[in-house]
Amino acid sequence: MRIRLHGTHHETAATIVALAHVLDIHRMSRPYLDRPPSTWHRIYIDATPRRDTRP
């Protein structure tokens, strides 16, 4: 699946860390900055759900 994150640098970084616990992240784009005066940017992630490893 392809996921688009849109927010501040700190928000997207924290979200990537959280998503990595439940998804296998295969590819991540560079940050694309919004037009000024916005301080947000976009990052695109290609990922798949992790296999359930519980017994």
C-alpha beads as a LAMMPS data file, in Angstrom:
LAMMPS data file: protein, C-alpha beads

55 atoms
54 bonds

1 atom types
1 bond types

-500.0 500.0 xlo xhi
-500.0 500.0 ylo yhi
-500.0 500.0 zlo zhi

Masses

1 110.0

Atoms # bond

1 1 1 0.000 0.000 0.000
2 1 1 1.073 3.595 -0.437
3 1 1 0.686 5.958 2.499
4 1 1 1.015 9.716 2.390
5 1 1 2.104 11.489 5.574
6 1 1 1.483 15.228 5.733
7 1 1 2.634 17.346 8.668
8 1 1 5.619 18.853 10.410
9 1 1 9.007 17.149 10.424
10 1 1 8.560 15.978 14.017
11 1 1 5.034 14.653 13.396
12 1 1 5.984 12.665 10.317
13 1 1 9.155 11.288 11.943
14 1 1 7.192 10.084 14.986
15 1 1 4.531 8.552 12.747
16 1 1 7.119 6.666 10.693
17 1 1 8.556 5.158 13.885
18 1 1 5.070 4.109 15.051
19 1 1 4.130 2.642 11.662
20 1 1 7.365 0.634 11.517
21 1 1 6.070 -1.409 14.476
22 1 1 3.090 -2.718 12.491
23 1 1 4.179 -2.363 8.852
24 1 1 7.140 -3.509 6.779
25 1 1 8.297 -0.289 5.146
26 1 1 9.789 -1.045 1.731
27 1 1 10.396 2.438 0.411
28 1 1 10.156 6.000 1.662
29 1 1 10.304 9.162 -0.434
30 1 1 12.263 12.254 0.371
31 1 1 10.293 15.028 2.115
32 1 1 8.431 17.299 -0.307
33 1 1 7.978 20.764 1.171
34 1 1 4.643 22.580 0.892
35 1 1 4.612 26.047 -0.579
36 1 1 5.476 28.868 1.816
37 1 1 4.274 30.033 4.288
38 1 1 3.465 26.415 5.237
39 1 1 6.041 24.565 7.337
40 1 1 4.556 21.148 6.547
41 1 1 5.895 18.562 4.146
42 1 1 4.768 15.283 2.598
43 1 1 6.433 11.887 2.703
44 1 1 5.220 8.855 0.775
45 1 1 5.711 5.350 2.157
46 1 1 5.326 2.004 0.379
47 1 1 4.560 -0.645 2.986
48 1 1 2.807 -3.930 3.699
49 1 1 1.263 -5.237 6.922
50 1 1 3.628 -7.290 9.042
51 1 1 2.870 -10.938 9.497
52 1 1 1.415 -11.768 12.872
53 1 1 4.222 -13.518 14.733
54 1 1 2.214 -14.327 17.871
55 1 1 1.793 -18.043 18.692

Bonds

1 1 1 2
2 1 2 3
3 1 3 4
4 1 4 5
5 1 5 6
6 1 6 7
7 1 7 8
8 1 8 9
9 1 9 10
10 1 10 11
11 1 11 12
12 1 12 13
13 1 13 14
14 1 14 15
15 1 15 16
16 1 16 17
17 1 17 18
18 1 18 19
19 1 19 20
20 1 20 21
21 1 21 22
22 1 22 23
23 1 23 24
24 1 24 25
25 1 25 26
26 1 26 27
27 1 27 28
28 1 28 29
29 1 29 30
30 1 30 31
31 1 31 32
32 1 32 33
33 1 33 34
34 1 34 35
35 1 35 36
36 1 36 37
37 1 37 38
38 1 38 39
39 1 39 40
40 1 40 41
41 1 41 42
42 1 42 43
43 1 43 44
44 1 44 45
45 1 45 46
46 1 46 47
47 1 47 48
48 1 48 49
49 1 49 50
50 1 50 51
51 1 51 52
52 1 52 53
53 1 53 54
54 1 54 55
